[in-house]
Amino acid sequence: MKRAVVYATLATITFIVFVLTISLQSIGEGEMAFGGKEDIAFANKTWQAMAGYDKWPMKSAVYPGESPHGKFLRLYYNIVNVDKKPYHVIIKDNFGGEDATLEKVSESPKKYLAAVTVMVQREAGYDPDNNDWFWVKYKADGTVDKNPMGMALAGRVGKGMDAGCVPCHSKAQDNDCFFTNDKKM
Ligand code: HEC
């Protein structure tokens, strides 16, 4: 092979590798619907801001839940400050366990707590299609949970996908992504 051809081939390969690297990077850094660094940071700050939420006065009793949330649930509401800005926060404790009963969970909720799912209403424009909710699923110890693909469950979770908080909650009545107010008591 002529030297010029070798150089041209090498240059082409280098160029292709370069373009691939750049595009992979931009996919990684591009705006993801959820699970990005900022989403996780906001989720961690929210967890700190809601410390002691189990003693908030606005909370429900423990009640039997529906799929996909726990066997038993409890709701909490408050306004919390994150970075000195106030946000409406709705928390749902999800309880489970082989021997979980309404009585046992009500008596020792910490023992049966399986996950904490939270909706935080963000600034107008955060996600106008879905009432600007930020979604997060924490494990019982407050770390942000991940889906089977390893994506952190914080942000517009599931937006544009078949499954996740957003596609399911967007089926709630009146476009508020909120189920509890659909129940006619
Ligand atoms: C397959 C559907 C579905 C998915 C997925 C889902 N939810 Fe829910 N969620 C519900 C239903 C139904 C309720 C009402 C359950 C009840 O209170 O009995 C609910 C209730 C809630 C509530 C209480 C407020 C309300 O809307 O009534 C919060 C908070 C919540 N979910 C957070 C989340 C978060 C965060 C995620 C994702 C990590 C998530 N949910 C995923 C169906 C879903």
Boltz pocket constraint, residues with backbone or C-beta under 6 A from the ligand:
constraints:
  - pocket:
      binder: B
      contacts: [[A, 64], [A, 65], [A, 66], [A, 67], [A, 68], [A, 69], [A, 73], [A, 75], [A, 90], [A, 91], [A, 92], [A, 117], [A, 118], [A, 119], [A, 135], [A, 136], [A, 137], [A, 153], [A, 157], [A, 163], [A, 164], [A, 165], [A, 166], [A, 168], [A, 169], [A, 177], [A, 178], [A, 179], [A, 180], [A, 181]]
      max_distance: 6.0
